[in-house]
């Protein structure tokens, strides 16, 4: 019971700026994926996703990326946005 009260008191001492009672910066809680593990998120807010492609799909994506001088990831993101009408 005492530990719970201490934890509550410590939590209440945290400032809105994300610092604890000693002034140390607090880290944000990690973003958890569907299986409970941490998820990779870039500073720009992009989330890492892994998927498997058939050989002809991979070739087509690589060819388009080469032709348009874009990254494979950019081509895939554009195709997803087009397919789901997100643009």
CORKA-V43351 format. One record per backbone hydrogen bond with DSSP energy under -0.5 kcal/mol. CO is the residue of the C=O (numbers start at 0). NH is the residue of the N-H. If there is no record, write none. Layout:
# CORKA-V43351
co = [CO | CO]
nh = [NH | NH]
This chain:
# CORKA-V43351
co = [0 | 1 | 2 | 3 | 4 | 5 | 6 | 7 | 8 | 9 | 10 | 14 | 17 | 18 | 19 | 23 | 30 | 32 | 36 | 39 | 41 | 45 | 53 | 54 | 55 | 56 | 57 | 58 | 59 | 60 | 61 | 62 | 63 | 64 | 64 | 65 | 70 | 71 | 72 | 73 | 74 | 75 | 76 | 77 | 78 | 79 | 80 | 80 | 81]
nh = [4 | 5 | 6 | 7 | 8 | 9 | 10 | 11 | 12 | 13 | 13 | 17 | 25 | 14 | 22 | 19 | 38 | 35 | 32 | 47 | 44 | 41 | 57 | 58 | 59 | 60 | 61 | 62 | 63 | 64 | 65 | 66 | 67 | 68 | 69 | 68 | 74 | 75 | 76 | 77 | 78 | 79 | 80 | 81 | 82 | 83 | 85 | 86 | 84]
